[in-house]
């Protein structure tokens, strides 16, 4: 068709593309016109033939029309994609992607997609659509790269920093990829933040900082997720699974700082209480994760409660071996008042009933140490309490108190302490009238199941008191 070969120089790639498109379109038009002429000439009769009848003329005219229309449609359809803005749109898309104008790029894609949907499914339209799809793929890759975490990219941004890329991926129909990358992005940022926390010598302070950072991040991610995927309900199940995995990772870090480090029960109780409190704040976004947190804590907490209970029992046996049932002398009135204030701070309101002669208390050093240790132990256990731990906690409460009563009962029956029966009786009365009611009050405030063994312990103490009274 074009036997001669010539070379031309264009000012820019865009101008080159325009010239090539015009050349290709001209070649198609020329081919269509030549084909049309040949078909028209084929149906014209020779001059020496008889003139055709009216019916034959109509038939010939109809046949020519049928043959010519496809060529005319070809020209009309090709002209649809040679509108100026349509021809310039691929290059405009390249510019938007290069300039990171993602919103503008998606606007152009949606505009041309709507336009092409109304065009006939012709080869020229399909060819043009493939050029657009190539740029859609490029834009998608750029947006996905925005959400990916890599060493050369900063990962200190909050969840809002990913909103722009997520929004445009959703507009492109890539909501599944957007959801997956958004959550992976948040995982990397959250774990980076955990690693950046400075390990404090004070475990409680470190855990407080860790809990605040982690659960605040989880809450912010949930709020941003609901804004980014408001109508994509299928993505919410992915968010729930992601949140569960993040809590599992948090517990592994928590355990390495709290349980593995052999912290005392008071430290563990305060750390667990803080974690539960921060986790409860997730309910503000409709996310309940406390039951998962408790389940992950369960094994370590059960071991801790059992071990602490055993330590309490050992301490009771050790103090009992050294107890001579002698009242404590605080030497002066100021010291006895300080002792009374300490007991009231623990919850013993009737401590004055067990002091006399301005500086003495009927309580022995063993009873005072047991009271302080036991109240602290009970407070820590109740901080760790969940319904699943009810049998374990109830057993620890009653077994330790029973061990102390058995020591008191054994001393009351021993001839060695016959002259100290009055002091033993006063200590028994203190346990029954002061410590036992306080224990019941604390337990009932936290649990929903009454501790029936306390009634048995109260009867045992009353029997010890009655026996001492009768033997005087």
TIBA-406846 format. One line per 10 residues: number of its first residue (from 0); for each residue x, y, z of C-alpha. Coordinates in nm, 2 decimals, decimal comma, padded with zeros to 4 digits. Layout:
% residues N
NUM) X Y Z  ... .
% end
This chain:
% residues 472
0) 00,00 00,00 00,00  00,29 00,24 00,08  00,59 00,12 -00,12  00,81 00,41 -00,03  00,99 00,42 00,31  01,05 00,74 00,48  01,18 00,84 00,83  01,04 01,12 01,04  01,14 01,27 01,38  00,87 01,36 01,64 .
10) 00,91 01,62 01,91  00,80 01,39 02,19  00,68 01,03 02,25  00,32 01,17 02,27  00,35 01,33 01,93  00,50 01,01 01,79  00,21 00,81 01,92  -00,04 01,05 01,78  00,12 01,03 01,43  00,13 00,65 01,44 .
20) -00,23 00,63 01,54  -00,33 00,87 01,26  -00,13 00,67 01,01  -00,29 00,34 01,12  -00,64 00,49 01,10  -00,57 00,64 00,75  -00,46 00,30 00,63  -00,77 00,14 00,76  -00,99 00,40 00,60  -00,81 00,37 00,27 .
30) -00,85 -00,01 00,27  -01,22 00,02 00,35  -01,28 00,27 00,07  -01,11 00,05 -00,19  -01,30 -00,25 -00,08  -01,62 -00,05 -00,11  -01,54 00,06 -00,46  -01,46 -00,30 -00,57  -01,78 -00,43 -00,43  -01,99 -00,15 -00,60 .
40) -01,82 -00,21 -00,93  -01,89 -00,58 -00,91  -02,27 -00,51 -00,90  -02,28 -00,26 -01,20  -02,42 -00,43 -01,52  -02,25 -00,40 -01,86  -02,38 -00,13 -02,11  -02,47 -00,39 -02,37  -02,70 -00,57 -02,12  -03,07 -00,50 -02,09 .
50) -03,17 -00,25 -01,84  -03,29 -00,43 -01,53  -03,64 -00,42 -01,41  -03,76 -00,21 -01,12  -03,76 -00,51 -00,89  -03,41 -00,61 -00,99  -03,29 -00,25 -00,94  -03,44 -00,25 -00,59  -03,27 -00,58 -00,51  -02,94 -00,46 -00,64 .
60) -02,97 -00,14 -00,44  -03,05 -00,34 -00,13  -02,76 -00,57 -00,18  -02,52 -00,28 -00,22  -02,66 -00,12 00,09  -02,60 -00,44 00,29  -02,25 -00,47 00,16  -02,16 -00,11 00,21  -02,29 -00,07 00,56  -02,02 -00,28 00,74 .
70) -01,76 -00,05 00,60  -01,94 00,25 00,70  -01,99 00,11 01,05  -01,62 00,04 01,07  -01,53 00,40 01,00  -01,79 00,53 01,25  -01,67 00,30 01,53  -01,31 00,38 01,47  -01,39 00,75 01,49  -01,53 00,70 01,85 .
80) -01,19 00,64 01,99  -01,02 00,91 01,80  -01,19 01,18 02,00  -00,91 01,42 02,12  -00,96 01,36 02,50  -00,98 00,98 02,44  -00,65 00,98 02,25  -00,48 01,19 02,51  -00,61 01,00 02,81  -00,34 00,72 02,82 .
90) -00,07 00,98 02,84  -00,26 01,18 03,10  -00,28 00,86 03,30  00,09 00,82 03,28  00,14 01,17 03,40  -00,10 01,12 03,70  00,08 00,80 03,81  00,42 00,96 03,78  00,31 01,26 03,98  00,14 01,03 04,24 .
100) -00,20 01,19 04,17  -00,38 00,87 04,24  -00,72 01,03 04,28  -00,69 01,20 03,94  -00,57 00,87 03,78  -00,87 00,67 03,91  -01,11 00,95 03,80  -00,97 00,92 03,45  -01,00 00,54 03,45  -01,36 00,55 03,56 .
110) -01,44 00,81 03,30  -01,29 00,62 03,01  -01,44 00,29 03,14  -01,79 00,44 03,13  -01,72 00,58 02,78  -01,59 00,25 02,64  -01,88 00,06 02,78  -02,11 00,25 02,55  -01,89 00,18 02,24  -01,94 -00,12 02,01 .
120) -01,71 -00,42 02,09  -01,49 -00,37 01,79  -01,12 -00,46 01,75  -01,01 -00,10 01,76  -01,20 -00,05 02,09  -01,06 -00,37 02,23  -00,71 -00,26 02,14  -00,76 00,07 02,31  -00,91 -00,09 02,62  -00,60 -00,31 02,65 .
130) -00,39 00,01 02,67  -00,60 00,14 02,95  -00,59 -00,20 03,13  -00,21 -00,19 03,12  -00,22 00,14 03,30  -00,47 00,02 03,55  -00,23 -00,26 03,64  00,05 -00,01 03,68  -00,15 00,21 03,90  -00,26 -00,09 04,11 .
140) 00,10 -00,20 04,16  00,19 00,15 04,27  -00,09 00,17 04,52  -00,01 -00,17 04,66  00,35 -00,07 04,70  00,23 00,23 04,91  00,09 -00,02 05,16  00,38 -00,26 05,17  00,63 -00,24 05,45  01,00 -00,26 05,35 .
150) 01,33 -00,16 05,51  01,36 00,15 05,29  01,02 00,28 05,38  00,92 00,45 05,70  00,67 00,25 05,91  00,60 00,51 06,17  00,28 00,65 06,02  -00,06 00,59 06,17  -00,35 00,41 06,01  -00,47 00,73 05,84 .
160) -00,15 00,74 05,63  -00,28 00,43 05,44  -00,63 00,56 05,39  -00,54 00,73 05,05  -00,40 00,42 04,89  -00,68 00,20 05,03  -00,95 00,43 04,90  -00,82 00,42 04,55  -00,77 00,05 04,54  -01,13 00,01 04,65 .
170) -01,24 00,23 04,37  -01,05 00,01 04,13  -01,24 -00,29 04,26  -00,94 -00,43 04,46  -01,10 -00,43 04,80  -00,96 -00,78 04,90  -00,60 -00,68 04,82  -00,66 -00,34 04,99  -00,78 -00,51 05,31  -00,50 -00,76 05,32 .
180) -00,23 -00,50 05,27  -00,38 -00,25 05,51  -00,38 -00,51 05,79  -00,03 -00,63 05,71  00,08 -00,27 05,72  -00,07 -00,21 06,06  00,08 -00,54 06,19  00,43 -00,43 06,09  00,38 -00,08 06,24  00,24 -00,22 06,57 .
190) 00,52 -00,47 06,61  00,78 -00,21 06,53  00,64 00,01 06,80  00,65 -00,28 07,05  01,02 -00,34 06,97  01,09 00,03 07,01  00,97 00,04 07,37  01,25 00,07 07,61  01,27 -00,21 07,86  01,22 -00,06 08,21 .
200) 01,38 -00,20 08,52  01,03 -00,15 08,67  00,81 -00,42 08,51  00,49 -00,25 08,59  00,58 00,07 08,42  00,70 -00,11 08,11  00,38 -00,32 08,09  00,16 -00,01 08,14  00,34 00,16 07,85  00,31 -00,15 07,63 .
210) -00,06 -00,20 07,70  -00,14 00,16 07,63  00,05 00,16 07,31  -00,08 -00,17 07,18  -00,45 -00,14 07,26  -00,46 00,23 07,14  -00,31 00,12 06,81  -00,56 -00,16 06,78  -00,85 00,07 06,86  -00,72 00,33 06,60 .
220) -00,68 00,06 06,34  -01,04 -00,05 06,40  -01,18 00,30 06,36  -00,98 00,36 06,05  -01,08 00,02 05,91  -01,45 00,10 05,94  -01,40 00,43 05,76  -01,19 00,27 05,48  -01,43 -00,03 05,43  -01,77 00,09 05,53 .
230) -01,98 -00,12 05,29  -01,74 -00,41 05,25  -01,88 -00,64 05,52  -01,69 -00,94 05,40  -01,37 -00,77 05,51  -01,48 -00,74 05,87  -01,42 -01,11 05,93  -01,06 -01,06 05,81  -01,02 -00,78 06,06  -01,15 -00,99 06,35 .
240) -00,90 -01,27 06,27  -00,62 -01,01 06,23  -00,71 -00,86 06,57  -00,70 -01,21 06,73  -00,35 -01,27 06,59  -00,23 -00,94 06,71  -00,35 -01,01 07,06  -00,17 -01,34 07,05  00,15 -01,17 06,96  00,10 -00,91 07,24 .
250) 00,05 -01,19 07,50  00,37 -01,36 07,39  00,56 -01,03 07,45  00,37 -00,98 07,77  00,45 -01,32 07,90  00,83 -01,28 07,83  00,83 -00,97 08,05  00,59 -01,08 08,33  00,57 -01,46 08,36  00,91 -01,57 08,24 .
260) 01,08 -01,31 08,45  00,95 -01,47 08,77  00,78 -01,15 08,89  00,59 -01,17 09,22  00,22 -01,22 09,23  00,15 -00,86 09,32  00,34 -00,74 09,01  00,17 -01,00 08,79  -00,17 -00,91 08,92  -00,12 -00,54 08,85 .
270) 00,01 -00,60 08,50  -00,28 -00,84 08,42  -00,53 -00,60 08,55  -00,39 -00,32 08,34  -00,40 -00,54 08,02  -00,76 -00,63 08,09  -00,85 -00,27 08,15  -00,69 -00,15 07,83  -00,84 -00,44 07,63  -01,19 -00,35 07,76 .
280) -01,16 -00,02 07,58  -01,19 -00,20 07,25  -01,56 -00,24 07,32  -01,59 00,13 07,21  -01,54 00,01 06,86  -01,76 -00,30 06,90  -01,46 -00,54 06,95  -01,47 -00,78 07,25  -01,13 -00,94 07,30  -01,12 -00,99 07,68 .
290) -01,22 -01,36 07,66  -00,94 -01,42 07,42  -00,69 -01,24 07,64  -00,80 -01,44 07,95  -00,78 -01,77 07,76  -00,42 -01,69 07,65  -00,33 -01,59 08,01  -00,50 -01,89 08,17  -00,22 -02,15 08,18  00,04 -01,91 08,32 .
300) -00,20 -01,77 08,58  -00,30 -02,11 08,70  00,06 -02,20 08,76  00,12 -01,87 08,94  -00,18 -01,91 09,17  -00,08 -02,26 09,26  00,28 -02,17 09,32  00,19 -01,86 09,53  -00,05 -02,07 09,74  00,23 -02,32 09,81 .
310) 00,46 -02,04 09,91  00,19 -01,91 10,15  00,16 -02,25 10,31  00,53 -02,28 10,36  00,54 -01,94 10,53  00,26 -02,04 10,77  00,45 -02,35 10,87  00,77 -02,16 10,92  00,61 -01,89 11,13  00,41 -02,15 11,34 .
320) 00,74 -02,32 11,44  00,86 -01,99 11,59  00,54 -01,86 11,74  00,54 -01,85 12,13  00,20 -01,67 12,15  00,33 -01,35 12,31  00,15 -01,02 12,27  00,34 -00,76 12,07  00,47 -00,46 12,27  00,50 -00,14 12,05 .
330) 00,69 00,04 12,34  00,50 00,37 12,31  00,17 00,52 12,21  00,28 00,66 11,88  00,39 00,32 11,76  00,07 00,15 11,86  -00,13 00,43 11,68  00,07 00,37 11,37  00,00 00,00 11,39  -00,37 00,07 11,42 .
340) -00,36 00,30 11,12  -00,18 00,03 10,92  -00,45 -00,23 11,01  -00,73 00,01 10,92  -00,57 00,08 10,59  -00,59 -00,30 10,53  -00,96 -00,30 10,61  -00,95 -00,40 10,98  -01,18 -00,14 11,14  -01,21 -00,29 11,49 .
350) -00,84 -00,32 11,56  -00,87 -00,11 11,88  -01,07 -00,40 12,03  -00,74 -00,59 12,03  -00,51 -00,33 12,19  -00,45 -00,26 12,56  -00,23 -00,07 12,81  -00,16 00,21 12,55  00,12 00,02 12,37  00,02 -00,36 12,36 .
360) -00,18 -00,57 12,12  -00,31 -00,91 12,19  -00,21 -01,02 11,84  00,12 -01,21 11,81  00,38 -01,13 11,54  00,27 -01,45 11,36  -00,09 -01,33 11,34  00,01 -00,98 11,23  00,24 -01,11 10,95  -00,02 -01,36 10,84 .
370) -00,29 -01,09 10,83  -00,08 -00,86 10,61  00,04 -01,14 10,38  -00,30 -01,30 10,35  -00,49 -00,98 10,27  -00,23 -00,89 10,00  -00,26 -01,24 09,86  -00,64 -01,23 09,85  -00,63 -00,89 09,67  -00,39 -01,02 09,41 .
380) -00,60 -01,33 09,35  -00,91 -01,13 09,30  -00,74 -00,91 09,05  -00,66 -01,22 08,85  -01,01 -01,37 08,90  -01,22 -01,48 08,61  -01,52 -01,73 08,64  -01,30 -02,01 08,51  -01,07 -01,96 08,80  -01,34 -01,98 09,07 .
390) -01,26 -02,33 09,20  -00,89 -02,26 09,21  -00,93 -01,92 09,38  -01,18 -02,05 09,63  -00,95 -02,34 09,72  -00,65 -02,11 09,77  -00,86 -01,87 09,99  -00,98 -02,15 10,22  -00,68 -02,38 10,23  -00,44 -02,10 10,35 .
400) -00,68 -01,98 10,61  -00,74 -02,34 10,73  -00,37 -02,39 10,77  -00,35 -02,09 11,00  -00,65 -02,21 11,21  -00,49 -02,56 11,24  -00,18 -02,40 11,38  -00,39 -02,20 11,63  -00,60 -02,50 11,73  -00,29 -02,72 11,78 .
410) -00,13 -02,46 12,01  -00,45 -02,43 12,21  -00,45 -02,81 12,27  -00,08 -02,82 12,36  00,04 -02,82 12,72  00,33 -02,61 12,62  00,11 -02,30 12,58  -00,13 -02,36 12,87  -00,04 -02,02 13,02  -00,09 -01,84 12,69 .
420) -00,45 -01,96 12,63  -00,59 -01,61 12,68  -00,36 -01,47 12,40  -00,45 -01,77 12,17  -00,82 -01,71 12,23  -00,78 -01,33 12,15  -00,60 -01,42 11,82  -00,88 -01,67 11,74  -01,14 -01,40 11,80  -00,95 -01,16 11,58 .
430) -00,95 -01,41 11,29  -01,32 -01,48 11,33  -01,45 -01,13 11,40  -01,21 -00,91 11,19  -01,02 -01,10 10,92  -01,28 -01,35 10,82  -01,56 -01,09 10,76  -01,31 -00,88 10,56  -01,23 -01,18 10,34  -01,60 -01,26 10,28 .
440) -01,66 -00,90 10,18  -01,37 -00,89 09,93  -01,47 -01,23 09,78  -01,84 -01,15 09,74  -01,76 -00,82 09,58  -01,57 -00,98 09,29  -01,73 -01,32 09,25  -02,09 -01,43 09,20  -02,06 -01,76 09,39  -02,05 -01,75 09,77 .
450) -01,76 -01,92 09,94  -01,93 -02,18 10,16  -01,61 -02,29 10,33  -01,59 -01,96 10,51  -01,89 -02,07 10,73  -01,70 -02,39 10,82  -01,39 -02,18 10,91  -01,60 -01,95 11,13  -01,75 -02,25 11,32  -01,40 -02,39 11,38 .
460) -01,27 -02,07 11,52  -01,58 -02,04 11,74  -01,52 -02,39 11,87  -01,16 -02,30 11,96  -01,27 -02,00 12,15  -01,53 -02,19 12,34  -01,29 -02,47 12,43  -01,03 -02,21 12,56  -01,30 -02,04 12,77  -01,42 -02,36 12,93 .
470) -01,06 -02,48 13,01  -00,97 -02,16 13,21 .
% end
